[in-house]
Amino acid sequence: MFFLPLAAGFEFNHRSAEQAWLETHGHGYIGQWVALNGGKLISHGPNAALLRDDARSQGVECPFVVRVPVDFGTPSAGWLLT
């Protein structure tokens, strides 16, 4: 496997704070888009582009925007169905 080196001074953001927020609070936003910055909810609603624009207007250059799936929290074993 081949990996490209990161540019000097570049730090990769794993979005672990956002993932933790989703695990804790995602059940309250099922079927909606959420915009997060770190462990903070910026906005939520049915339109991802509007959420992104709202986050940027609040000074968040690169918000984490994701749709909380309808089956959020349901264990997945889809590979067993093949």
MILOKOL-218986 format. One record per residue: residue number from 1; x, y, z of N, C-alpha, C, O in turn; residue in one letter. Coordinates in nm, 2 decimals, always signed. Layout:
BEGIN
seq	nxx	nyy	nzz	caxx	cayy	cazz	cxx	cyy	czz	oxx	oyy	ozz	type
NUM	X	Y	Z	X	Y	Z	X	Y	Z	X	Y	Z	A
...
! end
This chain:
BEGIN
seq	nxx	nyy	nzz	caxx	cayy	cazz	cxx	cyy	czz	oxx	oyy	ozz	type
1	+0.09	-0.12	+0.00	+0.00	+0.00	+0.00	+0.09	+0.12	+0.00	+0.19	+0.13	+0.07	M
2	+0.05	+0.22	-0.07	+0.13	+0.35	-0.09	+0.06	+0.46	-0.02	-0.06	+0.49	-0.05	F
3	+0.13	+0.54	+0.06	+0.08	+0.65	+0.13	+0.16	+0.78	+0.09	+0.28	+0.77	+0.09	F
4	+0.09	+0.88	+0.06	+0.16	+1.01	+0.03	+0.19	+1.08	+0.16	+0.11	+1.08	+0.25	L
5	+0.31	+1.14	+0.17	+0.34	+1.21	+0.30	+0.26	+1.34	+0.31	+0.22	+1.40	+0.21	P
6	+0.23	+1.38	+0.43	+0.15	+1.50	+0.45	+0.25	+1.62	+0.44	+0.37	+1.61	+0.47	L
7	+0.20	+1.73	+0.40	+0.28	+1.85	+0.39	+0.33	+1.89	+0.52	+0.26	+1.87	+0.63	A
8	+0.45	+1.95	+0.53	+0.50	+1.99	+0.66	+0.41	+2.09	+0.73	+0.35	+2.18	+0.67	A
9	+0.38	+2.06	+0.85	+0.30	+2.14	+0.94	+0.15	+2.11	+0.92	+0.07	+2.17	+0.99	G
10	+0.11	+2.01	+0.84	-0.03	+1.98	+0.82	-0.06	+1.87	+0.92	+0.01	+1.77	+0.94	F
11	-0.17	+1.90	+0.99	-0.22	+1.80	+1.09	-0.36	+1.75	+1.04	-0.45	+1.83	+1.02	E
12	-0.37	+1.62	+1.03	-0.50	+1.56	+0.99	-0.60	+1.57	+1.10	-0.57	+1.54	+1.21	F
13	-0.72	+1.61	+1.06	-0.83	+1.62	+1.15	-0.92	+1.49	+1.14	-0.99	+1.48	+1.04	N
14	-0.92	+1.41	+1.24	-1.00	+1.28	+1.23	-1.14	+1.30	+1.27	-1.23	+1.21	+1.26	H
15	-1.18	+1.43	+1.31	-1.32	+1.46	+1.34	-1.37	+1.37	+1.46	-1.49	+1.34	+1.46	R
16	-1.28	+1.34	+1.55	-1.32	+1.25	+1.66	-1.42	+1.32	+1.75	-1.51	+1.26	+1.81	S
17	-1.41	+1.45	+1.77	-1.51	+1.53	+1.86	-1.64	+1.52	+1.79	-1.75	+1.51	+1.86	A
18	-1.65	+1.54	+1.66	-1.78	+1.53	+1.59	-1.84	+1.39	+1.60	-1.96	+1.38	+1.62	E
19	-1.76	+1.29	+1.58	-1.81	+1.15	+1.59	-1.86	+1.12	+1.73	-1.96	+1.06	+1.75	Q
20	-1.79	+1.17	+1.83	-1.84	+1.15	+1.97	-1.97	+1.23	+1.99	-2.06	+1.17	+2.06	A
21	-1.99	+1.35	+1.94	-2.11	+1.42	+1.95	-2.22	+1.34	+1.88	-2.33	+1.33	+1.94	W
22	-2.20	+1.29	+1.76	-2.30	+1.21	+1.70	-2.34	+1.09	+1.78	-2.46	+1.06	+1.79	L
23	-2.25	+1.02	+1.84	-2.28	+0.90	+1.92	-2.37	+0.94	+2.04	-2.46	+0.86	+2.07	E
24	-2.34	+1.05	+2.10	-2.42	+1.10	+2.21	-2.55	+1.16	+2.18	-2.65	+1.14	+2.25	T
25	-2.56	+1.24	+2.07	-2.67	+1.33	+2.05	-2.75	+1.29	+1.92	-2.85	+1.35	+1.89	H
26	-2.69	+1.21	+1.83	-2.74	+1.18	+1.70	-2.89	+1.14	+1.70	-2.96	+1.17	+1.61	G
27	-2.93	+1.06	+1.80	-3.07	+1.01	+1.81	-3.17	+1.12	+1.81	-3.29	+1.09	+1.77	H
28	-3.13	+1.24	+1.85	-3.23	+1.35	+1.85	-3.24	+1.42	+1.72	-3.32	+1.51	+1.71	G
29	-3.17	+1.38	+1.62	-3.17	+1.45	+1.49	-3.18	+1.35	+1.37	-3.13	+1.37	+1.26	Y
30	-3.25	+1.24	+1.40	-3.26	+1.13	+1.29	-3.33	+1.19	+1.17	-3.44	+1.26	+1.18	I
31	-3.27	+1.16	+1.05	-3.33	+1.20	+0.93	-3.29	+1.35	+0.89	-3.33	+1.39	+0.78	G
32	-3.22	+1.41	+0.98	-3.18	+1.55	+0.95	-3.03	+1.56	+0.92	-2.96	+1.48	+0.95	Q
33	-3.00	+1.67	+0.86	-2.86	+1.71	+0.84	-2.82	+1.79	+0.96	-2.89	+1.87	+1.02	W
34	-2.69	+1.77	+1.01	-2.64	+1.84	+1.12	-2.51	+1.90	+1.08	-2.43	+1.84	+1.00	V
35	-2.48	+2.02	+1.12	-2.35	+2.09	+1.10	-2.28	+2.10	+1.23	-2.34	+2.16	+1.33	A
36	-2.16	+2.04	+1.24	-2.09	+2.04	+1.37	-1.95	+2.11	+1.35	-1.89	+2.11	+1.24	L
37	-1.90	+2.16	+1.46	-1.77	+2.21	+1.47	-1.71	+2.17	+1.60	-1.75	+2.22	+1.71	N
38	-1.62	+2.07	+1.59	-1.57	+2.01	+1.72	-1.69	+1.94	+1.78	-1.77	+1.87	+1.71	G
39	-1.71	+1.95	+1.91	-1.82	+1.89	+1.98	-1.94	+1.98	+1.99	-2.02	+1.96	+2.09	G
40	-1.95	+2.08	+1.90	-2.06	+2.17	+1.91	-2.15	+2.17	+1.79	-2.11	+2.17	+1.68	K
41	-2.29	+2.16	+1.81	-2.38	+2.17	+1.71	-2.40	+2.31	+1.66	-2.42	+2.40	+1.74	L
42	-2.38	+2.34	+1.53	-2.40	+2.47	+1.48	-2.54	+2.49	+1.43	-2.60	+2.59	+1.47	I
43	-2.59	+2.40	+1.35	-2.73	+2.40	+1.31	-2.77	+2.27	+1.26	-2.69	+2.18	+1.24	S
44	-2.90	+2.25	+1.23	-2.96	+2.13	+1.18	-3.08	+2.16	+1.10	-3.14	+2.26	+1.12	H
45	-3.11	+2.07	+1.00	-3.23	+2.09	+0.92	-3.22	+2.00	+0.80	-3.14	+1.91	+0.79	G
46	-3.31	+2.02	+0.70	-3.33	+1.93	+0.59	-3.24	+1.96	+0.47	-3.23	+1.89	+0.37	P
47	-3.16	+2.07	+0.47	-3.08	+2.11	+0.36	-2.93	+2.13	+0.40	-2.90	+2.22	+0.47	N
48	-2.85	+2.04	+0.35	-2.70	+2.04	+0.38	-2.64	+2.17	+0.34	-2.55	+2.23	+0.41	A
49	-2.67	+2.22	+0.22	-2.60	+2.34	+0.16	-2.63	+2.46	+0.25	-2.55	+2.55	+0.27	A
50	-2.76	+2.47	+0.30	-2.79	+2.59	+0.38	-2.72	+2.58	+0.52	-2.68	+2.68	+0.57	L
51	-2.70	+2.46	+0.57	-2.63	+2.44	+0.70	-2.48	+2.48	+0.68	-2.43	+2.55	+0.76	L
52	-2.43	+2.44	+0.57	-2.29	+2.47	+0.54	-2.27	+2.62	+0.53	-2.18	+2.68	+0.59	R
53	-2.36	+2.69	+0.46	-2.35	+2.83	+0.45	-2.37	+2.90	+0.58	-2.31	+3.00	+0.61	D
54	-2.47	+2.85	+0.66	-2.49	+2.91	+0.79	-2.37	+2.90	+0.88	-2.33	+2.99	+0.95	D
55	-2.30	+2.78	+0.88	-2.18	+2.76	+0.96	-2.07	+2.85	+0.91	-2.00	+2.91	+0.99	A
56	-2.05	+2.87	+0.78	-1.95	+2.96	+0.73	-1.98	+3.10	+0.77	-1.89	+3.18	+0.79	R
57	-2.11	+3.14	+0.77	-2.14	+3.28	+0.81	-2.11	+3.30	+0.96	-2.10	+3.42	+1.00	S
58	-2.10	+3.19	+1.04	-2.06	+3.20	+1.18	-1.91	+3.19	+1.20	-1.87	+3.18	+1.31	Q
59	-1.84	+3.19	+1.09	-1.69	+3.18	+1.10	-1.63	+3.04	+1.10	-1.51	+3.03	+1.12	G
60	-1.71	+2.94	+1.08	-1.66	+2.81	+1.07	-1.62	+2.77	+0.93	-1.71	+2.76	+0.84	V
61	-1.49	+2.77	+0.90	-1.44	+2.76	+0.76	-1.48	+2.62	+0.70	-1.51	+2.61	+0.58	E
62	-1.46	+2.51	+0.78	-1.49	+2.38	+0.73	-1.57	+2.30	+0.83	-1.52	+2.22	+0.90	C
63	-1.70	+2.32	+0.82	-1.79	+2.25	+0.92	-1.80	+2.10	+0.88	-1.78	+2.07	+0.76	P
64	-1.83	+2.02	+0.98	-1.86	+1.88	+0.95	-2.01	+1.87	+0.93	-2.09	+1.88	+1.03	F
65	-2.05	+1.84	+0.81	-2.19	+1.83	+0.78	-2.23	+1.69	+0.74	-2.16	+1.63	+0.65	V
66	-2.32	+1.63	+0.81	-2.36	+1.49	+0.78	-2.51	+1.47	+0.81	-2.57	+1.54	+0.89	V
67	-2.56	+1.38	+0.74	-2.70	+1.34	+0.76	-2.71	+1.23	+0.86	-2.64	+1.12	+0.84	R
68	-2.79	+1.24	+0.96	-2.81	+1.13	+1.06	-2.91	+1.04	+1.00	-3.02	+1.07	+0.97	V
69	-2.87	+0.91	+0.97	-2.95	+0.82	+0.90	-3.08	+0.78	+0.98	-3.08	+0.79	+1.11	P
70	-3.18	+0.74	+0.91	-3.31	+0.70	+0.97	-3.28	+0.58	+1.07	-3.35	+0.56	+1.17	V
71	-3.19	+0.49	+1.03	-3.16	+0.37	+1.11	-3.05	+0.39	+1.21	-2.98	+0.30	+1.25	D
72	-3.03	+0.52	+1.25	-2.92	+0.55	+1.34	-2.93	+0.47	+1.47	-3.04	+0.47	+1.53	F
73	-2.82	+0.41	+1.51	-2.82	+0.34	+1.63	-2.86	+0.19	+1.62	-2.85	+0.11	+1.71	G
74	-2.91	+0.15	+1.50	-2.95	+0.02	+1.48	-2.83	-0.06	+1.44	-2.76	-0.02	+1.34	T
75	-2.80	-0.17	+1.50	-2.69	-0.26	+1.46	-2.70	-0.30	+1.32	-2.81	-0.33	+1.27	P
76	-2.59	-0.30	+1.25	-2.59	-0.34	+1.11	-2.52	-0.47	+1.09	-2.40	-0.48	+1.13	S
77	-2.58	-0.56	+1.02	-2.51	-0.69	+0.98	-2.55	-0.72	+0.84	-2.57	-0.83	+0.80	A
78	-2.55	-0.62	+0.76	-2.58	-0.63	+0.61	-2.50	-0.73	+0.54	-2.55	-0.79	+0.45	G
79	-2.38	-0.75	+0.58	-2.29	-0.85	+0.51	-2.34	-0.99	+0.53	-2.31	-1.08	+0.45	W
80	-2.43	-1.01	+0.63	-2.49	-1.15	+0.65	-2.60	-1.18	+0.55	-2.64	-1.29	+0.54	L
81	-2.65	-1.08	+0.49	-2.77	-1.10	+0.40	-2.73	-1.14	+0.26	-2.82	-1.17	+0.17	L
82	-2.60	-1.15	+0.23	-2.56	-1.18	+0.09	-2.56	-1.33	+0.07	-2.52	-1.37	-0.04	T
! end
